[in-house]
């Protein structure tokens, strides 16, 4: 495969990785949106702390915590995939660099032998 084909392949990988980064950032930003402050529980005179004692609210809080943990795990998986993509791009670019250097050294050696 020629160097130009390797460069085109590397460029495509870099573009895809850039899109993955943008998607990961969009997901992270959307999950970091501020939420409304806790409201007072009716009739208790207390905020969320007073309302958390009821079984219904405990179940709702537990579900919310489980959902946040799942979302966190999904974000971690996306970050791991992105890290793997970036590593493969880095390896590909290093290989292209090595091929280019080898071609340069070969040409330089041929020119030196002509003199």
N, C-alpha and C positions, 0 to 999 in steps of 0.2 A: 504494500500500500504506500502511495506516495505521501510526502510530507504535507502537501496541500490537503489531501483527503483526511489525514490525521488532524490537521488544524481545523477543518470544517467539523469533524466529529467532536473535537474538544469544544469548539464554539457552541455547538448544539447542546452539549452537556452543561456548559456554563450557563446558557440561557435557561435551560430547564431547572437548574439549581437555583437560579435567581428567581424564577417563578415560584419554586417551592418555598424560598425564603419569604417572599411576599405573602404567600398564603399562610405560612406559619405566623408571620407578624400580624396579619389580619385577624386570625383566630385568637391570638394572644391579646390583641387590643380589644376585641369584642368581648372577651371574657373578663377584661379588667374594667368594664364600665361600672361607674358608681351606682349603688343601689339606693333606694329611698331610705331615710333613717327609720329606725323602728318606731312604731306607733304605740300609743297607750292601749293596753288591753281594756276593753269596756268594763266598767264597774269595779276594777281592781285598784285603780289609783297607781298602778305600777306599769312599767314598760314591758318589754319582751321577757325580762327575767321572771316576772310574776306569771306570765302566760305560758311559760315553758313547762310548768309543772303538770299541765293536763296531758293525758295520754294521747289525745289527738295531735296536740302541738309537738309532743315528743316524737311521734311517728313522722310528722311532717318535717321536723328538723333532721331526723335520722335520714329520711329520703333525700333531703337537700344535701346533706353531707355526703351520702353515697354517690349522688350525681356529681358533686364537685370532685370526688376522688376519681370517678370514671373519666371525667373531663381532663383531670390532671394526668392520668395515665395515658390518655389518647394524645395529649400534647407532648408528653415525654416520648411516646412512640414516634410521633412526627419528627421530633427533634433528632431522634436516633437515626431515622431514615435519612434525614437531611445531612446529618454528619457523615453517614456512609456515602452518600452521593458526593459530598465535598471531598472526601478522601479518595474516591475513585477518580474524580476530576484531577485532583492533585497528582495522583499516580500517572494518569494519562499525560498531563502536561510535562511531568518530569521525564517520561519516556520520550516525548517529542523533543524535549530539550536535549536529551542524550543522543538521539538520532541526528539532530541538527549539528551538534558538536562533533560527532563522529564524521559526518560529511565534511565539515569544515577542516578537521584535522587531516582527513584523507586528501582533500584538495591541496592543502598547504604542503603536505608531504610530497605530493606529485610535483608541485611547482618547485619545491626545494631540490628534488632529485634532477630536475631539468637543468638547473644552473650548474 
